[in-house]
Amino acid sequence: MVKTGWMLIKTMNDSQKKLENELERYKVRVNDLSSLIEVSSIINSTFDLDVLINLVMEKAQTVMHAEASSVLLINEKSEKLECEVALGQVGDQVRKTIQLEKGQGVAGWVWEQQKPLIVKDVTTDTRFYNKIDEKSGFQTKSILAVPLAVNRRIIGVAEVINRTDGKNFSQDDLDLFITFCSQVSLAIDNARMHKMAIEQERWHQQLENAKVIQQSFMPDDLPGDSLVRFNLAAKNLPAISVGGDFFDALLLDDNKLALLIGDVSGKGVPAALYMARLMSDFRFLVSNAIEPEEVVSTLNKILVDRSRNGMFVTLQYAVIDLNNGELSLCNGGHLPIIHHSDCNEMHDFVYVEEGAPLGISKYINFETVRIKLNAGDFVFFYTDGVIEAKNKNNSQFSLNRLLSVSNRNWKHAKQMLDSIFKEVTRFANNVPQHDDMTFLVFHWTGNNSNPEIQMNGNK
């Protein structure tokens, strides 16, 4: 009877102890859940990557009862793990020290194998890399390491080191740390996306500002003539906010008109800056009213002297004598102009044998060819974006098609430009342009004095 009572008491005590253990476990899990909720709040509190990772890892280190923690991220350029955050007694030293190859050390192994790892005793694990301890003076005993992944792509590794109570890390610890690391990965991804969005917006704003500056180098209002001996039309369409195409038109005196069109290699801000300096140089040179090949040759030498990153430019420069309709043309590796003459029933390309792109070599010969225009003739200048415009079948507009659509009975420059532009647009059929497009049309009327045909183009 006494024995039975003792056994009953023992059973009750065991049940109470088991219940207390269960309650303690639930209490720990509630605390863990509370910590995860706190981490979610941290992630939503800031987009500063360093601040985020520090706050999350501080919480992880506390919950995991760890002496130290670190986050190592993959440097895509060097293809190495580099320490982004290191917390603990020697955190500052470690952050400047860690740089691991794939497979090197515990973190490198986790990166290579793409799976978490518990190292209960580093002295018995050959994967442990002890050089960091030797440099910092810290003594690593045990490690939990988990890969950080975004959309199944490994971006780094997180670690907690040495339990503060001297115990080994358990599977429960690993499961909890894996959950924390999913939060760390989310924090990193959110911060990077936010940073990227800010950088893209800043870049977009810079491009828009550069566009305004770039466009200021090209004429808003094209020159006219009181005697109505000519009319002009022009249009410039950059493929992105700023590009490398350019044109210019200016009267050198009452009887000489200078026309320029060109295309700087590349796109974006570098091409725009290159173009802006080139335009300044050009306007300074033409003020001396020298022969086209002299202007182009001098401009080439200037560009070669300050050449950077292999950039170059193709261009066409023409001077037209408005008294007699003589066009003097120099080509710097650019596409041939189109000469349209109803009077002579002639419509064809004008090729210049000498000339290559500017900015490559000082030892290039340029020549000036002269063309006698008749009253009513048109001259069409353009850049390669026009003939390389593509449709949905990936076919290009082409030189032959351009020659064909420009062969009509035109009345003035704007009519010709608008019609050609419409044909190019119709051909592309809303396919985004991959290159800048620039059109420049000159119409020599001779001694015609009808003011209705004097037209100005728009950029």
VOGU-3710 file (C-alpha; in Angstrom, 3 decimals, decimal comma):
1> mvktgwmlik> 0,000/0,000/0,000  2,822/2,341/0,937  4,688/1,347/-2,235  1,640/2,051/-4,358  1,230/5,502/-2,809  4,904/6,283/-3,397  4,643/5,252/-7,041  1,546/7,408/-7,458  3,367/10,407/-5,978  6,395/9,744/-8,226
11> tmndsqkkle> 4,155/9,512/-11,288  2,492/12,786/-10,353  5,879/14,442/-9,869  7,129/13,115/-13,216  3,988/14,370/-14,935  4,344/17,766/-13,305  7,996/17,955/-14,314  7,128/16,935/-17,853  4,407/19,556/-17,911  6,842/22,174/-16,632
21> nelerykvrv> 9,331/21,213/-19,355  6,624/21,470/-21,983  5,606/24,866/-20,647  9,221/25,994/-20,705  9,594/24,809/-24,298  6,420/26,641/-25,309  7,698/29,725/-23,524  10,931/29,550/-25,516  8,997/29,126/-28,751  6,777/32,086/-27,908
31> ndlsslievs> 9,899/34,164/-27,283  11,362/32,941/-30,568  8,154/33,848/-32,377  8,172/37,244/-30,714  11,752/37,754/-31,884  10,802/36,859/-35,450  7,945/39,376/-35,307  10,448/41,977/-34,085  12,720/41,139/-36,997  9,815/41,699/-39,413
41> siinstfdld> 9,296/45,113/-37,851  13,016/45,874/-38,189  12,937/44,973/-41,883  10,093/47,427/-42,420  11,791/50,178/-40,403  14,674/51,087/-42,719  16,153/50,366/-46,134  19,747/51,075/-45,066  21,500/47,753/-45,731  24,174/48,089/-43,021
51> vlinlvmeka> 21,685/49,188/-40,380  19,250/46,428/-41,318  21,738/43,573/-41,166  23,216/44,843/-37,907  19,816/45,059/-36,223  18,661/41,650/-37,475  21,914/39,930/-36,517  21,923/41,540/-33,081  18,509/40,011/-32,523  19,643/36,657/-33,945
61> qtvmhaeass> 22,728/36,649/-31,720  20,594/37,297/-28,636  18,010/34,628/-29,437  20,668/32,067/-30,378  22,602/32,856/-27,163  25,736/33,338/-29,254  28,960/35,197/-28,485  29,393/36,478/-32,030  27,711/36,589/-35,412  28,547/37,595/-38,959
71> vllineksek> 27,072/38,012/-42,417  29,291/37,356/-45,426  28,074/38,380/-48,878  29,310/37,182/-52,254  31,252/39,784/-54,218  30,232/39,057/-57,808  33,369/40,674/-59,225  35,977/38,968/-57,063  33,867/35,804/-56,620  34,700/35,756/-52,921
81> lecevalgqv> 32,792/35,913/-49,654  33,364/39,248/-47,936  32,269/40,167/-44,438  29,430/42,691/-44,490  28,624/42,594/-40,759  30,526/41,083/-37,798  29,195/41,436/-34,248  30,954/40,435/-31,073  34,126/41,170/-29,142  36,401/41,348/-32,223
91> gdqvrktiql> 33,772/42,290/-34,808  35,658/45,266/-36,220  38,824/43,214/-36,756  36,941/40,325/-38,333  35,047/42,566/-40,739  38,340/43,787/-42,197  39,858/40,299/-42,305  37,371/37,843/-43,814  37,618/37,145/-47,524  36,939/33,529/-48,471
101> ekgqgvagwv> 37,009/31,535/-51,691  34,164/29,156/-52,516  34,739/26,009/-50,449  37,184/27,734/-48,069  36,336/27,534/-44,384  32,929/26,702/-42,932  31,233/29,635/-44,680  32,894/28,756/-47,985  31,714/25,168/-47,634  28,135/26,292/-46,962
111> weqqkplivk> 28,319/28,547/-50,052  29,628/25,721/-52,204  27,252/23,029/-50,901  24,302/25,428/-50,568  23,120/23,860/-47,312  23,294/24,734/-43,581  25,878/23,270/-41,226  26,372/22,678/-37,487  29,981/22,463/-36,346  29,901/21,414/-32,670
121> dvttdtrfyn> 33,673/21,407/-32,219  35,852/23,282/-34,706  38,996/21,562/-33,448  37,786/18,300/-34,957  36,430/19,701/-38,226  38,860/20,111/-41,118  36,547/22,647/-42,788  37,270/25,241/-40,114  39,548/28,080/-41,271  41,576/29,159/-38,211
131> kideksgfqt> 43,486/32,071/-39,785  40,798/34,529/-38,720  41,095/33,453/-35,078  44,891/33,751/-35,284  44,646/37,337/-36,560  41,844/38,486/-34,248  42,701/36,574/-31,063  39,141/35,252/-30,840  38,595/31,558/-30,008  35,928/29,861/-32,060
141> ksilavplav> 34,489/26,710/-30,497  31,281/25,953/-32,363  29,464/27,414/-35,372  26,036/27,518/-36,952  26,227/28,530/-40,628  23,303/28,998/-43,005  23,257/30,051/-46,685  21,455/33,284/-47,557  19,329/32,866/-50,642  17,127/35,113/-52,787
151> nrriigvaev> 14,982/33,355/-55,379  17,093/30,196/-54,882  20,281/32,111/-55,669  22,943/32,115/-52,937  23,975/35,672/-52,066  25,960/34,965/-48,910  26,301/33,081/-45,634  25,244/33,964/-42,060  26,928/32,539/-38,959  26,507/32,531/-35,187
161> inrtdgknfs> 29,479/31,439/-33,100  29,820/29,885/-29,594  26,793/29,545/-27,338  27,201/31,782/-24,293  26,131/28,939/-21,952  28,888/26,656/-23,235  26,462/24,148/-24,746  26,612/22,877/-28,319  24,281/24,229/-30,962  21,361/21,845/-31,526
171> qddldlfitf> 19,094/20,997/-34,438  16,425/23,215/-32,855  18,959/26,057/-32,871  19,679/25,417/-36,534  15,967/25,355/-37,451  15,448/28,678/-35,693  18,536/30,226/-37,284  17,396/29,115/-40,744  14,166/31,029/-40,127  16,140/34,072/-39,031
181> csqvslaidn> 18,328/33,831/-42,110  15,310/33,882/-44,389  14,546/37,233/-42,765  18,133/38,366/-43,270  17,932/37,429/-46,958  14,671/39,338/-47,276  16,211/42,368/-45,571  19,190/42,329/-47,922  16,994/41,918/-51,002  14,644/44,726/-49,944
191> armhkmaieq> 17,511/47,063/-49,165  19,271/46,333/-52,450  16,064/46,794/-54,426  15,403/50,090/-52,668  18,960/51,244/-53,288  18,679/50,228/-56,930  15,384/52,115/-57,287  16,953/55,260/-55,802  20,018/54,930/-58,052  17,807/54,395/-61,113
201> erwhqqlena> 15,758/57,463/-60,257  18,917/59,508/-59,712  20,338/58,196/-62,998  17,086/58,992/-64,792  17,190/62,523/-63,430  20,805/62,919/-64,540  19,880/61,677/-68,004  17,028/64,154/-68,228  19,325/66,986/-67,156  21,941/65,831/-69,664
211> kviqqsfmpd> 19,258/65,709/-72,349  18,382/69,357/-71,755  22,056/70,333/-71,940  22,672/68,187/-75,020  19,662/69,540/-76,892  20,850/73,077/-76,184  23,842/72,428/-78,466  21,544/71,769/-81,418  19,587/74,635/-82,975  15,968/75,124/-81,920
221> dlpgdslvrf> 15,353/77,484/-84,812  16,968/76,697/-88,118  18,461/79,596/-90,082  16,444/81,182/-92,864  17,138/83,548/-95,740  15,459/86,877/-96,471  15,754/86,094/-100,177  14,144/82,673/-99,599  16,945/80,899/-101,469  16,656/77,828/-99,250
231> nlaaknlpai> 14,635/76,129/-96,524  15,637/73,553/-93,920  14,020/70,891/-91,754  15,581/68,726/-89,035  14,573/66,151/-86,431  16,598/64,428/-83,721  15,223/61,412/-81,808  17,527/59,868/-79,175  16,996/56,155/-78,515  17,342/56,821/-74,776
241> svggdffdal> 17,210/60,097/-72,846  20,503/61,218/-74,340  22,488/59,892/-77,263  25,358/60,482/-79,646  23,561/61,909/-82,709  23,849/65,609/-83,475  23,298/68,191/-86,194  23,971/71,864/-86,723  23,057/74,541/-89,250  24,427/78,067/-89,268
251> llddnklall> 24,986/80,929/-91,668  28,672/81,703/-92,029  27,822/84,961/-93,785  24,995/86,247/-95,962  25,850/83,813/-98,736  27,301/80,712/-97,043  25,352/78,076/-95,104  27,134/75,375/-93,045  25,427/72,047/-92,342  26,710/69,335/-90,008
261> igdvsgkgvp> 25,388/65,924/-89,026  27,137/63,190/-87,069  26,993/60,219/-84,753  29,240/59,615/-81,740  29,988/55,955/-80,978  27,969/54,663/-78,059  24,991/56,130/-76,255  24,079/57,765/-72,981  25,940/60,424/-71,018  29,492/59,654/-72,331
271> aalymarlms> 28,322/60,057/-75,940  26,398/63,221/-75,051  29,413/64,817/-73,340  31,657/63,851/-76,256  29,140/65,397/-78,637  28,836/68,606/-76,607  32,591/69,254/-76,706  32,731/68,362/-80,388  29,966/70,859/-81,198  31,815/73,603/-79,324
281> dfrflvsnai> 35,010/72,845/-81,231  33,138/72,781/-84,532  31,526/76,179/-84,051  34,854/77,703/-83,144  36,529/76,241/-86,253  33,841/77,219/-88,793  33,988/80,830/-87,665  37,147/81,065/-89,771  35,131/80,029/-92,880  37,824/77,684/-94,216
291> epeevvstln> 37,360/74,723/-96,572  35,305/71,759/-95,242  38,244/69,314/-95,328  40,323/71,750/-93,246  37,577/71,992/-90,615  37,133/68,217/-90,486  40,875/67,504/-90,461  41,522/69,967/-87,621  38,546/68,614/-85,682  39,887/65,077/-86,114
301> kilvdrsrng> 43,277/66,025/-84,638  41,581/67,651/-81,640  39,484/64,533/-81,002  42,486/62,205/-81,307  44,456/64,275/-78,783  41,759/63,955/-76,140  40,495/60,503/-77,131  39,232/58,421/-74,212  37,934/54,857/-74,087  38,156/54,389/-77,845
311> mfvtlqyavi> 35,296/56,749/-78,677  35,018/58,154/-82,188  32,541/60,015/-84,393  31,299/59,847/-87,977  30,052/63,045/-89,602  29,197/64,916/-92,797  30,081/68,601/-93,125  28,796/70,709/-96,030  29,072/74,368/-96,971  26,574/75,694/-99,520
321> dlnngelslc> 27,110/78,826/-101,579  23,655/80,375/-101,656  24,513/82,562/-104,658  25,207/79,761/-107,096  24,035/76,586/-105,345  27,464/74,974/-105,074  27,619/72,424/-102,265  31,082/71,593/-100,852  30,975/68,321/-98,934  33,475/66,537/-96,664
331> ngghlpiihh> 32,752/63,084/-95,263  34,199/61,682/-92,045  33,241/58,022/-92,350  29,525/58,822/-92,400  26,718/57,464/-94,557  26,342/59,043/-98,019  23,924/61,937/-98,451  21,038/61,698/-100,917  20,843/64,270/-103,726  17,374/64,658/-105,240
341> sdcnemhdfv> 16,961/66,758/-108,405  13,697/66,980/-110,351  15,440/69,249/-112,860  17,976/66,578/-113,864  15,691/63,661/-113,031  18,445/62,516/-110,689  18,029/60,828/-107,303  21,031/59,026/-105,807  23,638/58,765/-103,080  26,675/61,043/-103,117
351> yveegaplgi> 29,831/59,165/-102,127  33,134/60,706/-101,023  36,155/58,442/-101,458  38,450/59,968/-98,847  37,528/60,173/-95,174  37,208/57,926/-92,118  35,662/58,314/-88,639  37,192/61,089/-86,537  39,050/60,526/-83,281  40,902/57,352/-84,298
361> skyinfetvr> 44,068/58,538/-86,083  45,675/61,856/-86,979  46,903/60,431/-90,254  43,635/60,427/-92,173  43,115/62,274/-95,435  39,898/64,148/-96,039  38,701/65,664/-99,276  36,023/68,107/-100,372  33,764/67,204/-103,269  31,650/69,841/-104,975
371> iklnagdfvf> 28,130/69,405/-106,297  26,254/71,941/-108,414  22,683/72,194/-107,203  19,848/73,300/-109,434  16,912/75,351/-108,233  14,481/72,979/-106,519  17,116/70,370/-105,547  17,013/68,598/-102,176  19,888/67,217/-100,116  19,083/64,710/-97,378
381> fytdgvieak> 21,456/63,992/-94,455  20,732/61,218/-91,898  22,317/58,940/-89,292  22,521/55,152/-89,219  19,625/54,875/-86,760  17,330/55,712/-89,690  18,413/52,881/-91,977  18,899/50,442/-89,071  15,378/50,894/-87,692  13,934/47,389/-87,291
391> nknnsqfsln> 10,460/45,938/-87,558  8,934/42,958/-85,744  10,597/40,574/-88,201  14,001/42,035/-87,239  14,418/43,430/-90,770  16,159/46,802/-91,198  14,748/49,801/-93,009  17,920/49,783/-95,179  19,633/52,205/-97,553  17,701/50,943/-100,558
401> rllsvsnrnw> 14,353/51,521/-98,893  15,454/55,004/-97,796  16,496/55,872/-101,345  13,150/54,619/-102,639  10,863/56,461/-100,187  12,800/59,736/-100,614  12,275/59,768/-104,399  9,152/61,890/-104,843  8,136/65,339/-106,072  8,794/67,443/-102,995
411> khakqmldsi> 7,688/71,036/-102,449  9,804/71,951/-99,422  12,208/70,473/-96,855  9,670/69,833/-94,094  7,417/67,889/-96,426  10,285/65,601/-97,391  11,407/65,085/-93,782  7,907/64,415/-92,439  7,190/61,916/-95,187  10,447/59,982/-94,687
421> fkevtrfann> 9,992/59,978/-90,916  6,450/58,666/-91,343  7,713/55,843/-93,567  10,392/54,850/-91,053  7,867/54,916/-88,206  5,351/52,886/-90,190  8,041/50,319/-91,036  9,153/49,928/-87,395  5,504/49,573/-86,294  6,092/50,464/-82,608
431> vpqhddmtfl> 9,247/48,348/-82,234  11,490/50,332/-79,826  14,375/52,014/-81,633  17,826/50,724/-80,652  19,757/53,718/-81,987  19,358/57,485/-82,269  17,767/58,834/-85,437  18,559/62,221/-86,968  17,193/63,737/-90,190  18,373/66,932/-91,902
441> vfhwtgnnsn> 16,908/68,181/-95,201  18,189/71,117/-97,269  16,120/72,529/-100,159  17,731/75,083/-102,466  15,115/77,215/-104,187  17,622/79,373/-106,061  16,185/82,818/-106,719  12,637/81,896/-105,734  11,210/84,638/-103,543  7,930/82,975/-102,516
451> peiqmngnk> 7,896/83,272/-98,695  5,357/80,460/-98,279  7,964/77,763/-98,900  10,382/78,933/-96,229  10,050/76,300/-93,486  11,856/75,651/-90,189  12,180/72,162/-88,780  11,897/70,939/-85,179  14,305/68,775/-83,252
//
